[in-house]
Amino acid sequence: MMVSLDGYIETADHKIDWITIDEEIHRVANDEAREEGMFLYGRRLYDLMAAYWPTADADPSIPEYMAEFARIWRDKPKVVFSKTLQRVDWNSRLVRGDAAAEIRRLKQGSDRDLSIGGPTLAATAIRHGLIDEYRLMVNPVVLGAGTPFFSAVDRPISLRLLERRSFAAGVVYLRYAAADAGR
């Protein structure tokens, strides 16, 4: 997840135009996406992704690394958690019920990583101890306000650094394991 230095994933008016993503960063995101078993999205992030990526590779003006992500995204199974959407497309399945129970079931039935995107869905997964790893792309910007990467937690979450990587654009990738992962 892209995050500002002060811990926000979007501005107070829900913009993400501050995100730094060049070819180097995009290729890392492509590699991670390719290895994921499935994408789990909240409604707003799904809407954002579905508005662009399903047909992005048909645009001859986009770079190949972006077209590659479009193909990965479109073909990857997705589960969308929403009480307001009526339907989802692009290899997606809609879940209206208990998100924590469904994530737990999906984790138990998969031998590959599941990627959780969207602050509300992630907060639910965090609250129920369903996150094994946190992967952050820390962007060199301070937003001052917005949607926080971490919502309020009811207990401290101990993490262990697994990987860190710096990019020429000033973005730092941090990958942490949750100390209580898998409970």
GUMARBA-537706 format. One line per field, with one value per atom (N, C-alpha, C): residue number from 1; x, y, z; atom name; residue in three letters. Coordinates in Angstrom, 1 decimal, decimal comma. Atoms other than C-alpha are relative to their C-alpha. Example, Ala and Ser with C-alpha at 12.3 -4.5 7.8 and 13.67 -1.06 7.14 Angstrom:
# GUMARBA-537706
n 1; 1; 1; 2; 2; 2
X 0,9; 12,3; 0,9; -0,9; 13,7; -0,8
Y -1,2; -4,5; 1,2; -1,1; -1,1; 1,1
Z 0,0; 7,8; 0,0; 0,0; 7,1; 0,8
atom N; CA; C; N; CA; C
res Ala; Ala; Ala; Ser; Ser; Ser
# end
This chain:
# GUMARBA-537706
n 1; 1; 1; 2; 2; 2; 3; 3; 3; 4; 4; 4; 5; 5; 5; 6; 6; 6; 7; 7; 7; 8; 8; 8; 9; 9; 9; 10; 10; 10; 11; 11; 11; 12; 12; 12; 13; 13; 13; 14; 14; 14; 15; 15; 15; 16; 16; 16; 17; 17; 17; 18; 18; 18; 19; 19; 19; 20; 20; 20; 21; 21; 21; 22; 22; 22; 23; 23; 23; 24; 24; 24; 25; 25; 25; 26; 26; 26; 27; 27; 27; 28; 28; 28; 29; 29; 29; 30; 30; 30; 31; 31; 31; 32; 32; 32; 33; 33; 33; 34; 34; 34; 35; 35; 35; 36; 36; 36; 37; 37; 37; 38; 38; 38; 39; 39; 39; 40; 40; 40; 41; 41; 41; 42; 42; 42; 43; 43; 43; 44; 44; 44; 45; 45; 45; 46; 46; 46; 47; 47; 47; 48; 48; 48; 49; 49; 49; 50; 50; 50; 51; 51; 51; 52; 52; 52; 53; 53; 53; 54; 54; 54; 55; 55; 55; 56; 56; 56; 57; 57; 57; 58; 58; 58; 59; 59; 59; 60; 60; 60; 61; 61; 61; 62; 62; 62; 63; 63; 63; 64; 64; 64; 65; 65; 65; 66; 66; 66; 67; 67; 67; 68; 68; 68; 69; 69; 69; 70; 70; 70; 71; 71; 71; 72; 72; 72; 73; 73; 73; 74; 74; 74; 75; 75; 75; 76; 76; 76; 77; 77; 77; 78; 78; 78; 79; 79; 79; 80; 80; 80; 81; 81; 81; 82; 82; 82; 83; 83; 83; 84; 84; 84; 85; 85; 85; 86; 86; 86; 87; 87; 87; 88; 88; 88; 89; 89; 89; 90; 90; 90; 91; 91; 91; 92; 92; 92; 93; 93; 93; 94; 94; 94; 95; 95; 95; 96; 96; 96; 97; 97; 97; 98; 98; 98; 99; 99; 99; 100; 100; 100; 101; 101; 101; 102; 102; 102; 103; 103; 103; 104; 104; 104; 105; 105; 105; 106; 106; 106; 107; 107; 107; 108; 108; 108; 109; 109; 109; 110; 110; 110; 111; 111; 111; 112; 112; 112; 113; 113; 113; 114; 114; 114; 115; 115; 115; 116; 116; 116; 117; 117; 117; 118; 118; 118; 119; 119; 119; 120; 120; 120; 121; 121; 121; 122; 122; 122; 123; 123; 123; 124; 124; 124; 125; 125; 125; 126; 126; 126; 127; 127; 127; 128; 128; 128; 129; 129; 129; 130; 130; 130; 131; 131; 131; 132; 132; 132; 133; 133; 133; 134; 134; 134; 135; 135; 135; 136; 136; 136; 137; 137; 137; 138; 138; 138; 139; 139; 139; 140; 140; 140; 141; 141; 141; 142; 142; 142; 143; 143; 143; 144; 144; 144; 145; 145; 145; 146; 146; 146; 147; 147; 147; 148; 148; 148; 149; 149; 149; 150; 150; 150; 151; 151; 151; 152; 152; 152; 153; 153; 153; 154; 154; 154; 155; 155; 155; 156; 156; 156; 157; 157; 157; 158; 158; 158; 159; 159; 159; 160; 160; 160; 161; 161; 161; 162; 162; 162; 163; 163; 163; 164; 164; 164; 165; 165; 165; 166; 166; 166; 167; 167; 167; 168; 168; 168; 169; 169; 169; 170; 170; 170; 171; 171; 171; 172; 172; 172; 173; 173; 173; 174; 174; 174; 175; 175; 175; 176; 176; 176; 177; 177; 177; 178; 178; 178; 179; 179; 179; 180; 180; 180; 181; 181; 181; 182; 182; 182; 183; 183; 183
X 0,8; 0,0; 0,9; -0,7; 1,2; -0,4; 0,3; 1,5; 0,9; -0,8; 2,7; 1,0; -0,9; 5,6; -0,7; 0,7; 3,1; -1,2; 0,9; 1,0; -1,4; 1,3; -1,9; 0,1; 0,1; -3,1; -0,7; 0,6; -5,0; -0,2; 0,2; -5,6; -1,4; 1,3; -8,5; -1,2; 1,0; -10,4; 0,1; -0,1; -9,6; 0,8; -0,8; -7,0; 1,3; -1,2; -4,0; 1,1; -0,9; -2,2; 1,4; -1,3; 0,8; 0,8; -0,7; 1,8; 1,1; -1,1; 5,2; 0,1; -0,1; 5,2; 0,6; -0,7; 7,7; 0,2; -0,2; 8,8; 0,6; -0,7; 11,1; -1,0; 1,0; 8,3; -1,1; 1,1; 5,7; 0,4; -0,5; 7,8; 0,0; 0,1; 8,1; -1,5; 1,4; 4,3; -0,5; 0,4; 3,8; 0,5; -0,5; 6,1; -0,8; 0,8; 4,2; -1,4; 1,3; 0,8; -0,1; 0,0; 1,8; 0,0; -0,1; 2,6; -1,2; 1,2; -0,6; -1,0; 1,1; -3,3; -1,3; 1,3; -6,1; 0,1; 0,1; -6,9; -1,3; 1,2; -9,3; -0,2; 0,2; -10,8; -1,2; 1,2; -13,1; -0,6; 0,7; -15,6; 0,7; -0,6; -13,8; 1,2; -1,2; -10,5; -0,4; 0,5; -12,3; -0,5; 0,5; -14,1; 1,2; -1,2; -10,8; 0,8; -0,8; -9,0; -0,8; 0,9; -12,0; -0,2; 0,2; -12,3; 1,2; -1,2; -8,8; 0,6; -0,8; -7,1; -0,6; 0,5; -9,5; 0,3; -0,3; -8,8; 1,2; -1,2; -5,6; 1,0; -1,0; -3,5; -0,5; 0,4; -5,6; 0,4; -0,5; -4,2; 1,5; -1,4; -1,1; 1,0; -0,9; 0,3; 0,5; -0,6; 0,9; 1,2; -1,2; 4,2; -0,3; 0,2; 4,6; -0,2; 0,1; 5,1; -1,4; 1,3; 1,7; -1,0; 0,9; 0,0; 0,2; -0,2; 1,6; -0,9; 0,8; -0,1; -1,4; 1,4; -3,4; -0,4; 0,3; -3,2; 0,0; 0,0; -2,2; -1,2; 1,1; -4,9; -1,3; 1,3; -7,7; -0,1; 0,1; -6,8; 0,0; -0,1; -6,3; -1,4; 1,3; -9,3; 0,0; 0,2; -10,7; -1,3; 1,2; -13,1; -0,2; 0,3; -14,9; -1,0; 0,8; -16,4; -0,8; 0,8; -19,3; -1,5; 1,4; -22,8; -0,8; 0,7; -23,7; 0,1; -0,1; -22,4; -1,1; 1,0; -25,0; 0,7; -0,8; -22,4; 1,4; -1,4; -18,8; 0,4; -0,5; -16,9; 1,5; -1,5; -13,4; 0,5; -0,5; -13,0; -0,1; 0,2; -14,4; -1,3; 1,2; -16,9; -0,3; 0,5; -19,0; -0,3; 0,3; -19,2; -0,7; 0,8; -21,8; 0,0; 0,1; -21,5; 1,2; -1,1; -18,9; 1,3; -1,3; -15,6; 1,0; -1,0; -13,5; -0,1; 0,3; -15,1; 0,4; -0,3; -14,7; 1,6; -1,5; -11,0; 0,6; -0,5; -10,3; -0,2; 0,2; -11,9; 0,9; -0,8; -10,0; 1,5; -1,4; -6,7; 0,2; -0,1; -7,3; -0,1; 0,2; -8,2; 1,1; -1,0; -5,2; 1,4; -1,4; -1,6; 0,9; -0,7; -0,7; -0,4; 0,4; -0,7; -1,2; 1,2; -3,9; 0,4; -0,3; -3,5; -1,3; 1,1; -5,9; 0,2; -0,1; -6,6; -1,2; 1,1; -8,7; 0,0; -0,2; -8,5; -1,1; 1,0; -11,8; 0,1; -0,2; -11,3; 1,3; -1,3; -7,7; -0,2; 0,2; -8,8; -0,8; 0,8; -11,3; 1,0; -1,0; -8,5; 1,0; -1,0; -6,1; -0,7; 0,7; -8,7; -0,2; 0,2; -9,2; 1,3; -1,3; -5,5; 0,2; -0,1; -5,7; 1,1; -1,1; -2,7; 1,3; -1,3; 0,5; 1,2; -1,1; 2,6; -0,6; 0,3; 2,4; 1,1; -0,9; 3,9; -0,3; 0,3; 4,2; 1,0; -0,8; 5,6; -0,1; 0,1; 6,4; 0,5; -0,3; 6,3; 0,6; -0,7; 8,5; -0,9; 0,9; 5,6; -0,7; 0,8; 3,8; -1,3; 1,3; 0,1; -0,7; 0,6; -0,9; -1,3; 1,3; -4,3; -0,5; 0,5; -6,3; -0,5; 0,4; -7,2; 1,2; -1,2; -4,7; 0,2; -0,4; -2,9; -0,5; 0,5; -3,6; -1,1; 1,0; -6,9; 0,3; -0,2; -7,1; 0,0; 0,0; -6,1; -0,2; 0,4; -7,2; 1,2; -1,2; -3,7; 1,2; -1,2; -0,1; 0,2; -0,3; 0,9; 1,5; -1,5; 4,5; 0,3; -0,4; 6,2; 1,5; -1,4; 9,5; 0,3; -0,4; 11,2; 0,6; -0,4; 11,6; 0,8; -0,7; 12,8; -0,2; 0,1; 13,5; 0,8; -0,5; 14,3; -0,2; 0,1; 15,0; 0,0; 0,1; 14,0; 0,6; -0,6; 15,6; -1,0; 1,0; 12,3; -0,1; 0,1; 12,8; -1,0; 1,0; 10,1; 0,8; -0,7; 11,1; -1,1; 0,9; 9,5; 0,4; -0,2; 9,1; -1,0; 0,8; 7,9; 0,2; -0,1; 7,1; -0,9; 0,8; 5,8; -0,7; 0,7; 3,2; 0,5; -0,5; 4,6; -1,0; 1,0; 1,3; -0,8; 0,6; 0,6; -0,5; 0,6; -1,7; -0,8; 0,8; -3,5; -1,5
Y -1,2; 0,0; 1,2; -1,3; 3,5; 0,8; -0,7; 5,6; 1,2; -1,2; 9,1; -0,2; 0,1; 9,6; 0,1; -0,2; 10,7; -1,0; 1,1; 7,6; 0,0; -0,1; 8,5; -0,7; 0,6; 6,6; 0,8; -1,0; 9,5; 1,3; -1,3; 13,1; 0,1; -0,2; 14,5; 0,0; 0,0; 14,9; -1,2; 1,3; 11,3; 0,0; 0,0; 12,2; -0,9; 0,8; 10,0; 0,5; -0,5; 12,3; 0,3; -0,2; 12,6; -1,2; 1,3; 9,0; 0,1; 0,2; 8,4; -1,4; 1,4; 5,4; 0,1; 0,0; 5,1; -1,4; 1,4; 2,1; -0,9; 0,9; 0,7; -0,5; 0,4; 0,8; -0,8; 0,7; -0,4; -1,5; 1,4; -3,5; -0,8; 0,7; -4,4; -0,3; 0,2; -4,0; -1,1; 1,1; -6,2; -1,4; 1,3; -8,9; -0,5; 0,4; -8,9; -0,4; 0,3; -8,9; -1,3; 1,3; -11,8; -1,2; 1,1; -13,9; -0,1; 0,1; -13,1; -1,0; 0,9; -15,7; 0,7; -0,7; -13,2; 1,4; -1,4; -9,5; 0,1; -0,3; -8,6; 1,5; -1,5; -5,1; 0,4; -0,7; -2,8; 0,7; -0,6; -1,0; 1,1; -1,2; 2,3; -0,4; 0,4; 0,7; -0,8; 0,8; -1,8; 1,0; -1,0; 1,1; 0,7; -0,7; 2,9; -0,9; 1,0; -0,2; -0,3; 0,5; -1,3; 1,2; -1,1; 2,2; 0,2; -0,2; 1,9; -1,3; 1,1; -1,4; -1,1; 1,1; -3,8; 0,2; -0,2; -2,2; 0,8; -0,9; -0,2; -0,5; 0,5; -2,6; 0,2; -0,3; -1,7; 1,3; -1,4; 1,8; -0,1; 0,1; 1,8; 1,0; -1,0; 4,9; -0,3; 0,3; 3,3; -0,9; 0,8; 1,7; -1,5; 1,5; -2,1; -0,4; 0,4; -2,4; 0,3; -0,2; -0,8; -0,9; 1,0; -3,0; -1,3; 1,3; -6,0; 0,0; 0,0; -4,9; -0,2; 0,1; -4,5; -1,5; 1,4; -8,1; -0,8; 0,7; -9,4; 0,3; -0,4; -7,4; -0,7; 0,5; -8,5; -1,5; 1,5; -12,2; -0,5; 0,4; -12,3; -0,1; 0,0; -13,5; 1,1; -1,1; -10,7; -0,3; 0,1; -10,7; 1,5; -1,3; -7,4; 0,0; -0,1; -6,6; 1,3; -1,2; -4,2; -0,4; 0,1; -3,8; 0,9; -0,9; -1,2; -0,4; 0,4; -2,6; -1,0; 1,0; -4,6; -1,1; 1,0; -6,4; 0,4; -0,2; -6,7; -0,7; 0,6; -7,6; -0,3; 0,2; -8,5; -1,1; 1,1; -11,9; 0,3; -0,4; -10,6; -0,7; 0,5; -12,0; 0,9; -0,9; -9,9; -0,7; 0,6; -10,6; 1,2; -1,0; -8,7; -0,3; 0,5; -10,7; 0,4; -0,2; -11,0; -0,1; -0,1; -9,8; -0,9; 0,7; -11,3; -1,5; 1,4; -14,7; -0,5; 0,4; -14,7; 0,0; 0,0; -13,6; -1,2; 1,2; -16,3; -1,3; 1,2; -18,9; 0,0; -0,1; -17,6; -0,4; 0,3; -17,8; -1,4; 1,4; -21,3; -0,8; 0,8; -22,4; 0,4; -0,4; -20,8; -0,3; 0,2; -21,7; 1,1; -1,2; -18,3; 1,2; -1,2; -14,8; 0,6; -0,7; -12,8; 1,5; -1,5; -9,0; 0,7; -0,7; -6,9; 1,5; -1,4; -3,4; 0,8; -0,8; -0,6; 0,2; -0,2; 1,0; -0,6; 0,6; -0,2; -1,5; 1,5; -3,8; -0,4; 0,3; -3,7; 0,1; -0,2; -2,3; -1,2; 1,2; -5,2; -1,2; 1,1; -7,7; 0,2; -0,3; -6,0; -0,3; 0,2; -6,0; -1,5; 1,4; -9,8; -0,8; 0,7; -10,6; -0,9; 0,7; -11,7; 0,4; -0,5; -9,9; -0,7; 0,7; -11,9; 1,0; -0,9; -9,2; 1,4; -1,4; -5,4; 0,4; -0,4; -4,1; 1,4; -1,4; -0,4; 0,6; -0,8; 1,9; 1,4; -1,3; 5,0; 1,1; -1,1; 8,1; 1,2; -1,1; 11,1; 1,3; -1,1; 13,4; 0,0; -0,1; 14,7; 0,6; -0,5; 15,1; 0,8; -0,8; 16,4; -0,5; 0,5; 14,8; -0,9; 0,9; 12,2; -1,3; 1,4; 8,5; -0,7; 0,6; 6,8; -1,4; 1,4; 3,6; -0,9; 0,8; 2,2; 0,8; -0,6; 2,9; -0,3; 0,3; 2,9; -1,5; 1,4; -0,4; -0,2; 0,2; -1,9; -0,6; 0,5; -3,3; 0,3; -0,2; -2,7; -1,2; 1,1; -4,8; 0,0; 0,1; -6,0; -0,5; 0,4; -6,3; -0,3; 0,4; -7,8; 0,4; -0,4; -6,2; -1,2; 1,1; -8,7; 0,5; -0,6; -6,4; 1,5; -1,5; -2,8; 0,2; -0,2; -1,4; 1,5; -1,4; 2,2; 0,1; -0,2; 3,4; 1,4; -1,3; 6,2; 1,1; -1,1; 8,2; 0,4; -0,4; 8,4; -0,8; 0,9; 5,8; -1,1; 1,1; 3,2; -1,1; 1,1; -0,2; -0,7; 0,7; -1,8; -1,2; 1,2; -5,4; -0,5; 0,5; -6,5; -1,2; 1,2; -9,8; 0,4; -0,2; -9,5; -1,1; 0,9; -11,1; -1,1; 1,0; -12,9; -0,5; 0,4; -13,8; -1,4; 1,3; -16,7; -0,5; 0,5; -16,8; 0,0
Z 0,0; 0,0; 0,0; 0,0; -0,8; 1,2; -1,2; 2,3; 0,0; -0,2; 3,1; 1,2; -1,1; 5,5; 1,3; -1,2; 8,1; 0,1; -0,2; 7,6; -0,6; 0,6; 5,3; -1,4; 1,3; 2,2; -1,0; 0,9; 0,7; 0,8; -0,7; 1,4; 0,6; -0,7; 3,4; -1,0; 1,0; 0,1; -0,9; 0,7; -1,0; -1,3; 1,2; -3,6; 0,3; -0,1; -4,3; -1,0; 1,1; -6,8; 0,6; -0,6; -4,4; -0,1; 0,0; -4,9; -1,1; 0,9; -6,5; -0,5; 0,5; -8,8; -1,4; 1,3; -11,6; -0,5; 0,6; -13,7; 1,0; -1,0; -11,0; 1,1; -1,1; -8,3; -0,6; 0,7; -10,8; -0,2; 0,3; -11,7; 1,3; -1,3; -8,0; 0,4; -0,3; -7,6; -0,9; 0,9; -10,7; 0,5; -0,5; -9,2; 1,2; -1,2; -5,9; -0,5; 0,4; -7,7; -0,7; 0,7; -9,9; 1,0; -1,0; -6,8; 1,0; -0,9; -4,9; -0,5; 0,4; -4,9; -0,3; 0,2; -4,8; 0,6; -0,6; -4,2; 0,8; -0,8; -1,4; 0,1; 0,0; -1,8; 0,7; -0,5; 0,0; -1,3; 1,1; -2,2; -0,7; 0,6; -2,8; -0,8; 0,8; -3,8; -1,2; 1,1; -6,0; -1,1; 0,9; -7,7; -0,7; 0,5; -8,2; -1,0; 0,9; -9,7; -1,2; 1,1; -11,8; -1,0; 0,9; -13,3; -1,1; 0,9; -15,0; -0,5; 0,4; -15,0; -0,9; 0,8; -16,8; -1,5; 1,4; -20,2; -0,3; 0,1; -19,6; -1,0; 0,9; -21,7; -1,5; 1,4; -24,8; -0,5; 0,3; -24,7; -0,5; 0,6; -27,0; 0,6; -0,5; -25,2; 1,3; -1,4; -21,8; -0,2; 0,1; -21,1; 0,3; -0,1; -21,2; 1,4; -1,4; -17,4; 0,6; -0,4; -16,9; -0,7; 0,7; -19,5; 0,6; -0,6; -17,8; 1,3; -1,2; -14,5; -0,3; 0,4; -16,3; -0,2; 0,3; -17,5; 1,3; -1,3; -14,0; 0,8; -0,8; -12,3; -0,6; 0,6; -14,8; 0,3; -0,1; -14,6; 1,5; -1,4; -10,8; 0,6; -0,7; -8,7; 1,0; -0,9; -6,6; 0,8; -0,8; -3,7; 0,5; -0,3; -3,1; 1,2; -1,2; 0,3; 0,0; 0,1; 0,1; 0,3; -0,3; 1,4; -0,9; 0,9; -1,3; -1,4; 1,4; -4,6; -0,3; 0,5; -6,6; -0,7; 0,7; -8,7; -0,2; 0,3; -9,5; -1,3; 1,2; -12,7; 0,1; 0,2; -13,9; 1,0; -0,7; -12,3; 1,5; -1,4; -9,0; 0,5; -0,8; -6,4; 1,1; -1,0; -4,1; 1,3; -1,3; -0,4; 0,8; -0,8; 1,7; 1,5; -1,4; 4,9; 0,9; -1,0; 7,7; -0,6; 0,7; 6,2; 0,7; -0,7; 9,0; -0,2; 0,2; 8,7; -1,4; 1,4; 4,9; -0,2; 0,1; 5,1; 0,7; -0,7; 7,6; -0,8; 0,8; 5,4; -1,3; 1,2; 2,3; 0,4; -0,4; 4,2; 0,2; -0,2; 5,3; -1,3; 1,2; 1,8; -1,1; 1,0; 0,0; 0,5; -0,3; -0,2; -0,5; 0,5; -1,6; 0,8; -0,7; -0,1; -0,6; 0,4; -0,2; 0,3; -0,2; -0,7; 0,4; -0,5; 1,3; -0,3; 0,3; 0,0; 0,4; -0,4; 1,3; 1,5; -1,4; 4,8; 0,9; -0,9; 6,2; 0,0; 0,0; 5,1; 0,7; -0,7; 6,3; 1,5; -1,4; 9,7; 0,6; -0,4; 10,0; 0,2; 0,0; 9,2; 1,1; -1,1; 11,6; 1,4; -1,2; 14,4; 0,4; -0,2; 14,0; -0,1; 0,0; 13,8; -1,3; 1,2; 10,2; -1,0; 0,9; 8,8; 0,4; -0,3; 8,5; -0,3; 0,4; 6,7; -0,3; 0,3; 6,3; -1,0; 1,1; 3,0; -0,3; 0,2; 2,8; -1,0; 0,9; 0,0; 0,6; -0,6; 2,0; -1,0; 0,9; -0,2; 0,7; -0,6; 0,4; 0,0; 0,0; 1,2; 1,4; -1,2; 4,4; -0,4; 0,4; 3,9; 1,1; -1,1; 7,4; 0,4; -0,4; 7,3; -1,2; 1,0; 5,4; 0,6; -0,5; 5,7; 0,5; -0,6; 8,0; -0,5; 0,4; 6,9; 1,1; -1,2; 10,4; 0,7; -0,8; 12,0; 1,5; -1,5; 15,8; 0,3; -0,4; 17,2; 1,5; -1,4; 20,5; 0,8; -0,7; 21,3; -0,9; 0,9; 20,1; -0,9; 1,0; 17,1; -0,1; 0,1; 17,3; -1,4; 1,3; 14,0; -0,1; 0,2; 12,7; -1,4; 1,4; 9,7; -0,8; 0,9; 6,9; -1,2; 1,2; 4,1; -0,1; 0,3; 3,2; -1,2; 1,3; -0,1; -0,3; 0,4; -1,3; -1,6; 1,4; -4,8; -0,4; 0,5; -6,9; 0,2; -0,2; -6,6; 1,4; -1,4; -2,8; 0,8; -0,7; -2,0; 0,7; -0,8; 0,7; 0,2; -0,2; 0,7; 1,3; -1,3; 4,1; 0,1; -0,1; 4,6; 1,4; -1,4; 8,2; 0,2; -0,4; 9,6; 1,4; -1,3; 12,4; 0,9; -1,0; 15,5; 0,3; -0,3; 16,1; -1,2; 1,2; 12,5; 0,1; 0,1; 11,9; 1,1; -1,2; 15,2; -0,4
atom N; CA; C; N; CA; C; N; CA; C; N; CA; C; N; CA; C; N; CA; C; N; CA; C; N; CA; C; N; CA; C; N; CA; C; N; CA; C; N; CA; C; N; CA; C; N; CA; C; N; CA; C; N; CA; C; N; CA; C; N; CA; C; N; CA; C; N; CA; C; N; CA; C; N; CA; C; N; CA; C; N; CA; C; N; CA; C; N; CA; C; N; CA; C; N; CA; C; N; CA; C; N; CA; C; N; CA; C; N; CA; C; N; CA; C; N; CA; C; N; CA; C; N; CA; C; N; CA; C; N; CA; C; N; CA; C; N; CA; C; N; CA; C; N; CA; C; N; CA; C; N; CA; C; N; CA; C; N; CA; C; N; CA; C; N; CA; C; N; CA; C; N; CA; C; N; CA; C; N; CA; C; N; CA; C; N; CA; C; N; CA; C; N; CA; C; N; CA; C; N; CA; C; N; CA; C; N; CA; C; N; CA; C; N; CA; C; N; CA; C; N; CA; C; N; CA; C; N; CA; C; N; CA; C; N; CA; C; N; CA; C; N; CA; C; N; CA; C; N; CA; C; N; CA; C; N; CA; C; N; CA; C; N; CA; C; N; CA; C; N; CA; C; N; CA; C; N; CA; C; N; CA; C; N; CA; C; N; CA; C; N; CA; C; N; CA; C; N; CA; C; N; CA; C; N; CA; C; N; CA; C; N; CA; C; N; CA; C; N; CA; C; N; CA; C; N; CA; C; N; CA; C; N; CA; C; N; CA; C; N; CA; C; N; CA; C; N; CA; C; N; CA; C; N; CA; C; N; CA; C; N; CA; C; N; CA; C; N; CA; C; N; CA; C; N; CA; C; N; CA; C; N; CA; C; N; CA; C; N; CA; C; N; CA; C; N; CA; C; N; CA; C; N; CA; C; N; CA; C; N; CA; C; N; CA; C; N; CA; C; N; CA; C; N; CA; C; N; CA; C; N; CA; C; N; CA; C; N; CA; C; N; CA; C; N; CA; C; N; CA; C; N; CA; C; N; CA; C; N; CA; C; N; CA; C; N; CA; C; N; CA; C; N; CA; C; N; CA; C; N; CA; C; N; CA; C; N; CA; C; N; CA; C; N; CA; C; N; CA; C; N; CA; C; N; CA; C; N; CA; C; N; CA; C; N; CA; C; N; CA; C; N; CA; C; N; CA; C; N; CA; C; N; CA; C; N; CA; C; N; CA; C; N; CA; C; N; CA; C; N; CA; C; N; CA; C; N; CA; C; N; CA; C; N; CA; C; N; CA; C; N; CA; C; N; CA; C; N; CA; C; N; CA; C; N; CA; C; N; CA; C; N; CA; C; N; CA; C; N; CA; C; N; CA; C; N; CA; C; N; CA; C; N; CA; C; N; CA; C; N; CA; C; N; CA; C; N; CA; C; N; CA; C; N; CA; C; N; CA; C
res Met; Met; Met; Met; Met; Met; Val; Val; Val; Ser; Ser; Ser; Leu; Leu; Leu; Asp; Asp; Asp; Gly; Gly; Gly; Tyr; Tyr; Tyr; Ile; Ile; Ile; Glu; Glu; Glu; Thr; Thr; Thr; Ala; Ala; Ala; Asp; Asp; Asp; His; His; His; Lys; Lys; Lys; Ile; Ile; Ile; Asp; Asp; Asp; Trp; Trp; Trp; Ile; Ile; Ile; Thr; Thr; Thr; Ile; Ile; Ile; Asp; Asp; Asp; Glu; Glu; Glu; Glu; Glu; Glu; Ile; Ile; Ile; His; His; His; Arg; Arg; Arg; Val; Val; Val; Ala; Ala; Ala; Asn; Asn; Asn; Asp; Asp; Asp; Glu; Glu; Glu; Ala; Ala; Ala; Arg; Arg; Arg; Glu; Glu; Glu; Glu; Glu; Glu; Gly; Gly; Gly; Met; Met; Met; Phe; Phe; Phe; Leu; Leu; Leu; Tyr; Tyr; Tyr; Gly; Gly; Gly; Arg; Arg; Arg; Arg; Arg; Arg; Leu; Leu; Leu; Tyr; Tyr; Tyr; Asp; Asp; Asp; Leu; Leu; Leu; Met; Met; Met; Ala; Ala; Ala; Ala; Ala; Ala; Tyr; Tyr; Tyr; Trp; Trp; Trp; Pro; Pro; Pro; Thr; Thr; Thr; Ala; Ala; Ala; Asp; Asp; Asp; Ala; Ala; Ala; Asp; Asp; Asp; Pro; Pro; Pro; Ser; Ser; Ser; Ile; Ile; Ile; Pro; Pro; Pro; Glu; Glu; Glu; Tyr; Tyr; Tyr; Met; Met; Met; Ala; Ala; Ala; Glu; Glu; Glu; Phe; Phe; Phe; Ala; Ala; Ala; Arg; Arg; Arg; Ile; Ile; Ile; Trp; Trp; Trp; Arg; Arg; Arg; Asp; Asp; Asp; Lys; Lys; Lys; Pro; Pro; Pro; Lys; Lys; Lys; Val; Val; Val; Val; Val; Val; Phe; Phe; Phe; Ser; Ser; Ser; Lys; Lys; Lys; Thr; Thr; Thr; Leu; Leu; Leu; Gln; Gln; Gln; Arg; Arg; Arg; Val; Val; Val; Asp; Asp; Asp; Trp; Trp; Trp; Asn; Asn; Asn; Ser; Ser; Ser; Arg; Arg; Arg; Leu; Leu; Leu; Val; Val; Val; Arg; Arg; Arg; Gly; Gly; Gly; Asp; Asp; Asp; Ala; Ala; Ala; Ala; Ala; Ala; Ala; Ala; Ala; Glu; Glu; Glu; Ile; Ile; Ile; Arg; Arg; Arg; Arg; Arg; Arg; Leu; Leu; Leu; Lys; Lys; Lys; Gln; Gln; Gln; Gly; Gly; Gly; Ser; Ser; Ser; Asp; Asp; Asp; Arg; Arg; Arg; Asp; Asp; Asp; Leu; Leu; Leu; Ser; Ser; Ser; Ile; Ile; Ile; Gly; Gly; Gly; Gly; Gly; Gly; Pro; Pro; Pro; Thr; Thr; Thr; Leu; Leu; Leu; Ala; Ala; Ala; Ala; Ala; Ala; Thr; Thr; Thr; Ala; Ala; Ala; Ile; Ile; Ile; Arg; Arg; Arg; His; His; His; Gly; Gly; Gly; Leu; Leu; Leu; Ile; Ile; Ile; Asp; Asp; Asp; Glu; Glu; Glu; Tyr; Tyr; Tyr; Arg; Arg; Arg; Leu; Leu; Leu; Met; Met; Met; Val; Val; Val; Asn; Asn; Asn; Pro; Pro; Pro; Val; Val; Val; Val; Val; Val; Leu; Leu; Leu; Gly; Gly; Gly; Ala; Ala; Ala; Gly; Gly; Gly; Thr; Thr; Thr; Pro; Pro; Pro; Phe; Phe; Phe; Phe; Phe; Phe; Ser; Ser; Ser; Ala; Ala; Ala; Val; Val; Val; Asp; Asp; Asp; Arg; Arg; Arg; Pro; Pro; Pro; Ile; Ile; Ile; Ser; Ser; Ser; Leu; Leu; Leu; Arg; Arg; Arg; Leu; Leu; Leu; Leu; Leu; Leu; Glu; Glu; Glu; Arg; Arg; Arg; Arg; Arg; Arg; Ser; Ser; Ser; Phe; Phe; Phe; Ala; Ala; Ala; Ala; Ala; Ala; Gly; Gly; Gly; Val; Val; Val; Val; Val; Val; Tyr; Tyr; Tyr; Leu; Leu; Leu; Arg; Arg; Arg; Tyr; Tyr; Tyr; Ala; Ala; Ala; Ala; Ala; Ala; Ala; Ala; Ala; Asp; Asp; Asp; Ala; Ala; Ala; Gly; Gly; Gly; Arg; Arg; Arg
# end
